[in-house]
Amino acid sequence: MPDTQALVNDFLNKLKKRKIEGSQATAKQTAELLRSVISQTRMPYTNQAAALIHSVKAVGERLIAANPVELAVGNVVRRVLHIVREEDLSLTTAAMAGLNLSAESDDEDDTDRDNHPALSAAAIAAASRSTLRPPSLQTLLEDVPDSAAVPHTSSSGGDSEGKSKCKLLLQTIDLSAF
């Protein structure tokens, strides 16, 4: 598989020389490039969303700096960043929902409080953000048939659920919509 930097440089040359015509073709090739960047990004064990965001931002800044005629490049980069942040938030919310966080001290033995656990402010804020935002891409893609999804193979045993979920979402995006 070609090096990520070589792919980015090749795409930058195409943008600068205006060899890509039309916003649909530009958006499709940008999404494919970002998909390959994400799939080849090495993830740390913790803070994987930040690593993905950093990688996509770095490539996106280079693409936007090439001053492409089509504004679809910046739009696709921003949409991919939004998807990564959205998935990180939903994974964080799901993880926090499984916890019974309480602001009480451990030495209080009140049985009434055991029946009604209190959530921390962070858990409440995360839950309210998830209810106020528009439907996620995952919700929109739930109706995509399994035959349309590209099979996901993990290149390393250290892939986490979050990275795999982001990769799977990006692989199931219907690029013909761009």
N, CA, C and O of each residue as an XYZ file, in Angstrom:
712
protein
N       0.847     -1.181      0.000
C       0.000      0.000      0.000
C       0.891      1.243      0.000
O       1.878      1.303      0.733
N       0.544      2.226     -0.818
C       1.383      3.428     -0.903
C       1.442      4.178      0.418
O       0.537      4.099      1.249
N       2.531      4.903      0.581
C       2.729      5.714      1.769
C       1.673      6.818      1.807
O       1.281      7.351      0.768
N       1.222      7.153      3.008
C       0.194      8.179      3.177
C       0.672      9.525      2.648
O      -0.077     10.231      1.973
N       1.912      9.879      2.952
C       2.437     11.165      2.490
C       2.495     11.230      0.963
O       2.246     12.280      0.372
N       2.823     10.111      0.336
C       2.861     10.083     -1.127
C       1.462     10.277     -1.701
O       1.286     10.980     -2.696
N       0.461      9.650     -1.069
C      -0.922      9.830     -1.513
C      -1.366     11.282     -1.368
O      -2.002     11.840     -2.262
N      -1.023     11.884     -0.236
C      -1.397     13.279      0.015
C      -0.703     14.191     -0.989
O      -1.336     15.078     -1.562
N       0.590     13.981     -1.206
C       1.332     14.819     -2.153
C       0.793     14.679     -3.577
O       0.695     15.665     -4.307
N       0.447     13.459     -3.967
C      -0.121     13.232     -5.296
C      -1.458     13.966     -5.443
O      -1.720     14.595     -6.468
N      -2.291     13.879     -4.415
C      -3.587     14.562     -4.454
C      -3.401     16.077     -4.464
O      -4.130     16.788     -5.155
N      -2.422     16.575     -3.696
C      -2.135     18.012     -3.692
C      -1.711     18.494     -5.080
O      -2.137     19.560     -5.525
N      -0.877     17.714     -5.758
C      -0.460     18.088     -7.113
C      -1.653     18.137     -8.060
O      -1.757     19.037     -8.894
N      -2.553     17.163     -7.926
C      -3.755     17.163     -8.767
C      -4.616     18.389     -8.488
O      -5.172     18.987     -9.409
N      -4.725     18.762     -7.213
C      -5.523     19.944     -6.873
C      -4.881     21.221     -7.412
O      -5.561     22.079     -7.975
N      -3.565     21.339     -7.234
C      -2.871     22.555     -7.676
C      -2.906     22.714     -9.195
O      -3.029     23.825     -9.709
N      -2.798     21.599     -9.900
C      -2.795     21.647    -11.363
C      -4.202     21.560    -11.947
O      -4.381     21.550    -13.165
N      -5.182     21.498    -11.077
C      -6.605     21.461    -11.462
C      -6.913     20.307    -12.415
O      -7.595     20.470    -13.426
N      -6.386     19.141    -12.055
C      -6.629     17.956    -12.868
C      -7.911     17.237    -12.457
O      -8.367     16.329    -13.152
N      -8.483     17.636    -11.339
C      -9.736     17.038    -10.874
C     -10.844     18.020    -11.220
O     -10.814     19.177    -10.800
N     -11.814     17.558    -11.981
C     -12.889     18.439    -12.424
C     -14.184     18.097    -11.710
O     -14.568     16.931    -11.617
N     -14.846     19.116    -11.213
C     -16.153     18.935    -10.597
C     -16.066     18.726     -9.098
O     -15.124     18.127     -8.579
N     -17.074     19.235     -8.427
C     -17.084     19.123     -6.967
C     -17.345     17.696     -6.511
O     -16.842     17.281     -5.466
N     -18.124     16.936     -7.277
C     -18.405     15.559     -6.884
C     -17.133     14.713     -6.927
O     -16.862     13.959     -5.992
N     -16.369     14.827     -7.979
C     -15.119     14.066     -8.088
C     -14.124     14.505     -7.022
O     -13.414     13.680     -6.446
N     -14.076     15.809     -6.762
C     -13.168     16.331     -5.737
C     -13.549     15.806     -4.361
O     -12.690     15.361     -3.599
N     -14.833     15.858     -4.047
C     -15.297     15.379     -2.740
C     -15.052     13.886     -2.584
O     -14.632     13.427     -1.522
N     -15.313     13.136     -3.636
C     -15.124     11.687     -3.567
C     -13.656     11.334     -3.341
O     -13.343     10.489     -2.502
N     -12.764     11.973     -4.078
C     -11.340     11.678     -3.924
C     -10.806     12.166     -2.579
O      -9.915     11.546     -2.000
N     -11.351     13.274     -2.085
C     -10.954     13.756     -0.754
C     -11.374     12.759      0.314
O     -10.594     12.444      1.212
N     -12.604     12.262      0.220
C     -13.088     11.281      1.201
C     -12.266      9.998      1.140
O     -11.944      9.417      2.176
N     -11.927      9.555     -0.062
C     -11.104      8.350     -0.198
C      -9.710      8.559      0.390
O      -9.162      7.665      1.033
N      -9.142      9.738      0.168
C      -7.824     10.048      0.729
C      -7.881     10.062      2.252
O      -7.016      9.488      2.913
N      -8.897     10.714      2.808
C      -9.016     10.769      4.269
C      -9.279      9.386      4.852
O      -8.816      9.079      5.951
N     -10.015      8.553      4.132
C     -10.242      7.178      4.583
C      -8.919      6.436      4.678
O      -8.676      5.730      5.657
N      -8.061      6.586      3.673
C      -6.772      5.888      3.717
C      -5.866      6.471      4.797
O      -5.108      5.734      5.428
N      -5.932      7.790      5.019
C      -5.137      8.408      6.088
C      -5.570      7.854      7.441
O      -4.729      7.511      8.273
N      -6.874      7.765      7.661
C      -7.383      7.259      8.940
C      -7.028      5.791      9.121
O      -6.646      5.377     10.215
N      -7.148      5.009      8.068
C      -6.865      3.577      8.215
C      -5.385      3.301      8.447
O      -5.037      2.274      9.029
N      -4.507      4.199      8.003
C      -3.076      3.992      8.189
C      -2.519      4.723      9.401
O      -1.322      4.639      9.676
N      -3.364      5.433     10.124
C      -2.913      6.162     11.306
C      -2.696      5.192     12.457
O      -3.557      4.363     12.756
N      -1.547      5.300     13.096
C      -1.257      4.493     14.284
C      -1.900      5.156     15.484
O      -1.715      6.349     15.726
N      -2.653      4.376     16.229
C      -3.404      4.911     17.355
C      -2.736      4.577     18.677
O      -2.291      3.447     18.880
N      -2.661      5.548     19.577
C      -2.220      5.231     20.939
C      -3.346      4.492     21.658
O      -4.487      4.478     21.195
N      -3.021      3.894     22.763
C      -4.034      3.148     23.508
C      -5.097      4.081     24.072
O      -6.274      3.723     24.127
N      -4.692      5.268     24.487
C      -5.645      6.231     25.033
C      -5.752      7.432     24.105
O      -4.855      7.694     23.304
N      -6.838      8.144     24.220
C      -7.088      9.380     23.477
C      -6.974      9.178     21.970
O      -6.283      9.926     21.277
N      -7.661      8.157     21.481
C      -7.578      7.818     20.071
C      -8.282      8.832     19.184
O      -7.840      9.087     18.065
N      -9.365      9.408     19.668
C     -10.074     10.410     18.876
C      -9.179     11.616     18.625
O      -9.186     12.176     17.528
N      -8.415     12.019     19.625
C      -7.515     13.159     19.455
C      -6.445     12.854     18.410
O      -6.069     13.733     17.634
N      -5.955     11.622     18.384
C      -4.957     11.247     17.382
C      -5.560     11.266     15.976
O      -4.920     11.723     15.029
N      -6.791     10.769     15.845
C      -7.466     10.813     14.550
C      -7.707     12.252     14.102
O      -7.468     12.601     12.947
N      -8.180     13.077     15.025
C      -8.451     14.480     14.710
C      -7.168     15.178     14.284
O      -7.165     15.956     13.330
N      -6.080     14.901     14.991
C      -4.792     15.515     14.650
C      -4.359     15.110     13.241
O      -3.915     15.956     12.464
N      -4.482     13.835     12.908
C      -4.080     13.354     11.580
C      -4.922     13.985     10.478
O      -4.393     14.452      9.469
N      -6.239     13.993     10.681
C      -7.137     14.537      9.660
C      -6.931     16.044      9.511
O      -6.951     16.572      8.399
N      -6.733     16.740     10.646
C      -6.498     18.190     10.577
C      -5.211     18.504      9.823
O      -5.172     19.431      9.014
N      -4.165     17.737     10.088
C      -2.883     17.991      9.424
C      -3.016     17.839      7.910
O      -2.531     18.679      7.152
N      -3.671     16.775      7.477
C      -3.865     16.562      6.044
C      -4.826     17.613      5.487
O      -4.604     18.150      4.401
N      -5.886     17.901      6.227
C      -6.869     18.881      5.777
C      -6.287     20.266      5.595
O      -6.629     20.964      4.640
N      -5.410     20.672      6.501
C      -4.767     21.986      6.376
C      -3.908     22.057      5.120
O      -3.868     23.079      4.435
N      -3.219     20.952      4.830
C      -2.400     20.927      3.609
C      -3.275     20.986      2.360
O      -2.933     21.657      1.387
N      -4.401     20.283      2.391
C      -5.285     20.276      1.230
C      -5.911     21.648      1.007
O      -5.995     22.122     -0.126
N      -6.346     22.278      2.078
C      -6.978     23.596      1.967
C      -5.947     24.649      1.565
O      -6.276     25.589      0.842
N      -4.702     24.502      2.026
C      -3.639     25.447      1.672
C      -3.286     25.383      0.188
O      -2.683     26.314     -0.345
N      -3.655     24.299     -0.478
C      -3.386     24.170     -1.910
C      -4.300     25.073     -2.736
O      -4.173     25.135     -3.959
N      -5.213     25.768     -2.075
C      -6.174     26.671     -2.722
C      -6.924     26.000     -3.870
O      -6.868     26.463     -5.009
N      -7.621     24.917     -3.570
C      -8.376     24.270     -4.641
C      -9.544     25.156     -5.083
O     -10.089     25.928     -4.293
N      -9.912     25.029     -6.347
C     -11.046     25.786     -6.868
C     -12.327     25.290     -6.208
O     -13.207     26.080     -5.867
N     -12.421     23.997     -6.034
C     -13.610     23.404     -5.424
C     -13.531     23.515     -3.908
O     -12.532     23.129     -3.301
N     -14.569     24.035     -3.312
C     -14.617     24.162     -1.855
C     -15.022     22.858     -1.179
O     -15.077     22.786      0.048
N     -15.302     21.838     -1.965
C     -15.715     20.555     -1.411
C     -14.625     19.932     -0.552
O     -14.924     19.168      0.366
N     -13.367     20.246     -0.836
C     -12.254     19.681     -0.061
C     -12.397     20.059      1.404
O     -12.369     19.189      2.275
N     -12.548     21.339      1.684
C     -12.700     21.797      3.066
C     -13.960     21.266      3.714
O     -13.961     20.934      4.899
N     -15.040     21.184      2.939
C     -16.299     20.677      3.483
C     -16.182     19.212      3.892
O     -16.687     18.820      4.945
N     -15.524     18.407      3.071
C     -15.363     16.987      3.392
C     -14.460     16.823      4.605
O     -14.736     15.995      5.472
N     -13.389     17.600      4.678
C     -12.486     17.525      5.836
C     -13.251     17.870      7.112
O     -13.134     17.167      8.116
N     -14.031     18.947      7.075
C     -14.810     19.335      8.265
C     -15.845     18.281      8.624
O     -16.084     18.033      9.806
N     -16.460     17.658      7.632
C     -17.469     16.624      7.899
C     -16.825     15.399      8.538
O     -17.391     14.819      9.465
N     -15.662     15.002      8.061
C     -14.966     13.850      8.649
C     -14.562     14.161     10.088
O     -14.695     13.307     10.965
N     -14.072     15.370     10.337
C     -13.738     15.760     11.714
C     -14.981     15.724     12.594
O     -14.915     15.294     13.746
N     -16.105     16.170     12.061
C     -17.359     16.145     12.817
C     -17.764     14.706     13.140
O     -18.216     14.423     14.250
N     -17.605     13.804     12.181
C     -17.956     12.398     12.404
C     -17.085     11.798     13.501
O     -17.588     11.085     14.369
N     -15.788     12.079     13.472
C     -14.876     11.544     14.493
C     -15.265     12.070     15.866
O     -15.337     11.304     16.827
N     -15.517     13.377     15.966
C     -15.910     13.960     17.259
C     -17.240     13.400     17.741
O     -17.410     13.123     18.929
N     -18.178     13.234     16.824
C     -19.495     12.709     17.167
C     -19.396     11.279     17.702
O     -20.041     10.939     18.694
N     -18.598     10.454     17.051
C     -18.433      9.073     17.508
C     -17.712      9.016     18.844
O     -18.053      8.194     19.694
N     -16.720      9.876     19.042
C     -16.032      9.924     20.329
C     -17.003     10.314     21.433
O     -16.983      9.732     22.517
N     -17.849     11.295     21.158
C     -18.837     11.721     22.148
C     -19.832     10.609     22.449
O     -20.182     10.392     23.609
N     -20.292      9.902     21.422
C     -21.261      8.836     21.669
C     -20.629      7.676     22.433
O     -21.283      7.066     23.279
N     -19.356      7.363     22.142
C     -18.677      6.309     22.898
C     -18.454      6.730     24.346
O     -18.595      5.921     25.262
N     -18.105      8.002     24.548
C     -17.913      8.518     25.903
C     -19.223      8.511     26.670
O     -19.261      8.131     27.840
N     -20.293      8.929     26.017
C     -21.607      8.941     26.655
C     -22.041      7.528     27.019
O     -22.574      7.299     28.105
N     -21.814      6.587     26.119
C     -22.184      5.200     26.397
C     -21.365      4.632     27.552
O     -21.883      3.886     28.382
N     -20.089      4.990     27.599
C     -19.242      4.504     28.691
C     -19.666      5.108     30.022
O     -19.657      4.434     31.052
N     -20.037      6.388     29.992
C     -20.446      7.053     31.230
C     -21.826      6.590     31.682
O     -22.125      6.604     32.876
N     -22.661      6.184     30.742
C     -23.996      5.721     31.104
C     -23.919      4.421     31.898
O     -24.788      4.134     32.722
N     -22.884      3.646     31.647
C     -22.717      2.398     32.374
C     -22.203      2.589     33.786
O     -22.242      1.660     34.592
N     -21.724      3.780     34.094
C     -21.196      4.067     35.423
C     -22.258      4.729     36.279
O     -23.059      5.515     35.773
N     -22.276      4.433     37.522
C     -23.137      5.139     38.467
C     -22.254      6.096     39.236
O     -21.704      5.745     40.280
N     -22.120      7.302     38.720
C     -21.256      8.295     39.337
C     -22.033      9.057     40.384
O     -23.200      9.400     40.190
N     -21.378      9.316     41.487
C     -22.050      9.978     42.592
C     -21.140     11.029     43.193
O     -19.920     10.865     43.226
N     -21.739     12.107     43.667
C     -20.977     13.172     44.311
C     -20.946     12.986     45.822
O     -20.433     13.845     46.538
N     -21.476     11.898     46.307
C     -21.572     11.654     47.746
C     -20.266     11.075     48.277
O     -19.450     10.557     47.514
N     -20.078     11.167     49.571
C     -18.896     10.557     50.174
C     -19.130      9.064     50.353
O     -20.271      8.606     50.411
N     -18.047      8.318     50.438
C     -18.142      6.873     50.551
C     -18.591      6.410     51.931
O     -19.107      5.301     52.063
N     -18.408      7.226     52.956
C     -18.717      6.763     54.294
C     -20.175      6.996     54.697
O     -20.532      6.724     55.843
N     -21.007      7.477     53.819
C     -22.420      7.632     54.148
C     -23.146      6.332     53.829
O     -23.003      5.786     52.735
N     -23.911      5.847     54.770
C     -24.630      4.591     54.596
C     -26.125      4.842     54.475
O     -26.906      4.266     55.233
N     -26.524      5.651     53.578
C     -27.931      5.959     53.394
C     -28.487      5.019     52.325
O     -28.049      5.066     51.175
N     -29.440      4.171     52.686
C     -29.982      3.200     51.739
C     -30.854      3.854     50.682
O     -31.008      3.305     49.591
N     -31.428      5.017     50.979
C     -32.233      5.704     49.976
C     -31.369      6.156     48.804
O     -31.822      6.150     47.660
N     -30.155      6.539     49.076
C     -29.267      7.001     48.016
C     -28.774      5.841     47.163
O     -28.407      6.044     46.005
N     -28.757      4.632     47.710
C     -28.361      3.478     46.925
C     -29.390      3.182     45.839
O     -29.040      2.687     44.768
N     -30.646      3.482     46.110
C     -31.700      3.230     45.137
C     -31.754      4.296     44.045
O     -32.279      4.031     42.964
N     -31.224      5.493     44.299
C     -31.260      6.595     43.346
C     -29.853      7.169     43.171
O     -29.525      8.181     43.790
N     -29.020      6.544     42.345
C     -27.659      7.051     42.178
C     -27.665      8.402     41.464
O     -28.463      8.641     40.558
N     -26.769      9.264     41.887
C     -26.651     10.586     41.273
C     -25.556     10.554     40.214
O     -24.534      9.889     40.388
N     -25.768     11.263     39.134
C     -24.772     11.342     38.078
C     -23.953     12.611     38.238
O     -24.437     13.612     38.768
N     -22.742     12.564     37.789
C     -21.893     13.749     37.860
C     -22.338     14.766     36.811
O     -23.119     14.448     35.914
N     -21.840     15.969     36.933
C     -22.189     17.020     35.977
C     -21.697     16.665     34.576
O     -22.351     16.991     33.586
N     -20.547     16.001     34.492
C     -20.015     15.616     33.182
C     -20.918     14.597     32.497
O     -21.134     14.669     31.287
N     -21.443     13.651     33.266
C     -22.327     12.643     32.693
C     -23.631     13.270     32.221
O     -24.146     12.914     31.161
N     -24.162     14.197     33.000
C     -25.404     14.868     32.620
C     -25.177     15.725     31.377
O     -26.018     15.744     30.477
N     -24.058     16.430     31.319
C     -23.751     17.269     30.157
C     -23.582     16.422     28.902
O     -24.064     16.789     27.831
N     -22.896     15.285     29.035
C     -22.701     14.410     27.881
C     -24.030     13.845     27.400
O     -24.265     13.737     26.196
N     -24.894     13.486     28.337
C     -26.202     12.955     27.964
C     -27.053     14.022     27.288
O     -27.753     13.730     26.318
N     -27.002     15.248     27.783
C     -27.810     16.302     27.176
C     -27.283     16.674     25.797
O     -28.069     17.000     24.907
N     -25.967     16.631     25.603
C     -25.417     16.914     24.273
C     -25.865     15.864     23.277
O     -26.152     16.180     22.123
N     -25.925     14.615     23.718
C     -26.295     13.560     22.789
C     -27.767     13.629     22.422
O     -28.149     13.192     21.337
N     -28.608     14.173     23.308
C     -30.024     14.259     22.978
C     -30.338     15.484     22.139
O     -31.350     15.496     21.438
N     -29.502     16.519     22.188
C     -29.769     17.743     21.453
C     -29.203     17.742     20.041
O     -29.637     18.541     19.212
N     -28.257     16.879     19.749
C     -27.622     16.919     18.439
C     -28.484     16.201     17.397
O     -29.333     15.383     17.751
N     -28.272     16.503     16.127
C     -29.031     15.857     15.060
C     -28.636     14.386     14.950
O     -27.641     13.968     15.541
N     -29.397     13.610     14.207
C     -29.081     12.187     14.082
C     -27.660     11.986     13.573
O     -27.196     12.708     12.690
N     -26.984     11.007     14.133
C     -25.600     10.761     13.754
C     -25.534     10.024     12.426
O     -26.535      9.501     11.936
N     -24.350      9.994     11.860
C     -24.144      9.280     10.613
C     -24.422      7.795     10.807
O     -24.894      7.120      9.892
N     -24.129      7.293     11.997
C     -24.392      5.887     12.287
C     -25.881      5.604     12.184
O     -26.276      4.576     11.635
N     -26.714      6.497     12.702
C     -28.156      6.323     12.624
C     -28.608      6.339     11.172
O     -29.462      5.549     10.769
N     -28.034      7.237     10.394
C     -28.406      7.326      8.987
C     -27.954      6.109      8.195
O     -28.599      5.723      7.220
N     -26.846      5.504      8.613
C     -26.298      4.370      7.876
C     -26.831      3.021      8.339
O     -26.475      1.989      7.770
N     -27.678      3.015      9.364
C     -28.183      1.739      9.867
C     -28.996      1.000      8.816
O     -29.080     -0.227      8.856
N     -29.595      1.724      7.878
C     -30.400      1.092      6.847
C     -29.587      0.635      5.649
O     -30.143      0.077      4.704
N     -28.260      0.866      5.673
C     -27.410      0.428      4.576
C     -27.313     -1.092      4.633
O     -26.999     -1.643      5.688
N     -27.577     -1.788      3.518
C     -27.482     -3.252      3.536
C     -26.049     -3.705      3.785
O     -25.094     -2.997      3.466
N     -25.917     -4.897      4.359
C     -24.599     -5.431      4.691
C     -23.737     -5.636      3.452
O     -22.510     -5.582      3.540
N     -24.356     -5.869      2.305
C     -23.574     -6.089      1.091
C     -22.864     -4.827      0.635
O     -21.879     -4.902     -0.099
N     -23.359     -3.646      1.068
C     -22.725     -2.386      0.677
C     -21.511     -2.078      1.527
O     -20.675     -1.264      1.136
N     -21.400     -2.703      2.668
C     -20.289     -2.424      3.579
C     -19.037     -3.143      3.101
O     -19.098     -4.297      2.678
N     -17.922     -2.470      3.169
C     -16.640     -3.058      2.822
C     -16.183     -3.887      4.007
O     -16.237     -3.401      5.136
N     -15.730     -5.129      3.798
C     -15.279     -5.926      4.940
C     -14.122     -5.248      5.643
O     -13.217     -4.715      5.001
N     -14.155     -5.272      6.947
C     -13.147     -4.594      7.769
C     -12.157     -5.617      8.279
O     -12.521     -6.561      8.981
N     -10.904     -5.422      7.920
C      -9.852     -6.286      8.438
C      -8.914     -5.437      9.249
O      -8.515     -4.354      8.820
N      -8.565     -5.911     10.394
C      -7.712     -5.156     11.307
C      -6.259     -5.447     10.990
O      -5.866     -6.603     10.837
N      -5.454     -4.381     10.892
C      -4.049     -4.566     10.573
C      -3.216     -4.870     11.805
O      -2.116     -5.411     11.696
N      -3.732     -4.527     12.972
C      -2.993     -4.814     14.192
C      -3.965     -5.276     15.258
O      -5.154     -4.960     15.209
N      -3.463     -6.011     16.204
C      -4.307     -6.515     17.275
C      -4.697     -5.445     18.257
O      -5.554     -5.692     19.106
N      -4.101     -4.242     18.184
C      -4.346     -3.192     19.157
C      -5.478     -2.254     18.781
O      -5.684     -1.251     19.464
N      -6.220     -2.543     17.721
C      -7.334     -1.669     17.358
C      -8.376     -1.694     18.455
O      -8.737     -2.754     18.965
N      -8.848     -0.530     18.806
C      -9.883     -0.458     19.823
C     -11.233     -0.390     19.152
O     -11.339     -0.262     17.932
N     -12.253     -0.476     19.965
C     -13.612     -0.417     19.452
C     -13.894      0.933     18.810
O     -14.583      0.999     17.792
N     -13.378      2.000     19.384
C     -13.629      3.339     18.857
C     -13.019      3.543     17.483
O     -13.677      4.061     16.581
N     -11.761      3.138     17.316
C     -11.104      3.297     16.022
C     -11.772      2.401     14.993
O     -11.990      2.816     13.854
N     -12.098      1.178     15.384
C     -12.741      0.260     14.462
C     -14.092      0.792     14.030
O     -14.471      0.670     12.865
N     -14.821      1.384     14.971
C     -16.142      1.919     14.656
C     -16.025      3.082     13.685
O     -16.811      3.179     12.743
N     -15.051      3.972     13.900
C     -14.842      5.106     12.992
C     -14.430      4.611     11.614
O     -14.915      5.112     10.600
N     -13.529      3.622     11.574
C     -13.095      3.090     10.291
C     -14.267      2.444      9.563
O     -14.437      2.640      8.359
N     -15.080      1.671     10.290
C     -16.202      0.996      9.674
C     -17.204      2.004      9.143
O     -17.762      1.812      8.062
N     -17.439      3.075      9.888
C     -18.357      4.110      9.412
C     -17.834      4.758      8.145
O     -18.594      4.980      7.202
N     -16.554      5.062      8.112
C     -15.992      5.692      6.926
C     -15.993      4.740      5.740
O     -16.103      5.178      4.595
N     -15.870      3.439      6.004
C     -15.885      2.482      4.911
C     -17.285      2.285      4.359
O     -17.439      1.938      3.188
N     -18.308      2.498      5.175
C     -19.671      2.288      4.712
C     -20.289      3.535      4.110
O     -21.420      3.492      3.625
N     -19.560      4.656      4.134
C     -20.091      5.876      3.533
C     -20.253      5.647      2.040
O     -19.329      5.188      1.367
N     -21.414      5.964      1.538
C     -21.688      5.834      0.117
C     -21.036      7.008     -0.595
O     -21.572      8.117     -0.591
N     -19.889      6.770     -1.202
C     -19.136      7.848     -1.834
C     -19.826      8.380     -3.078
O     -19.450      9.442     -3.573
N     -20.814      7.682     -3.593
C     -21.527      8.205     -4.754
C     -22.418      9.379     -4.377
O     -22.916     10.085     -5.253
N     -22.624      9.594     -3.074
C     -23.447     10.721     -2.633
C     -22.706     12.038     -2.766
O     -23.329     13.099     -2.731
N     -21.389     11.992     -2.918
C     -20.608     13.233     -3.028
C     -20.676     13.770     -4.417
O     -20.082     14.808     -4.708
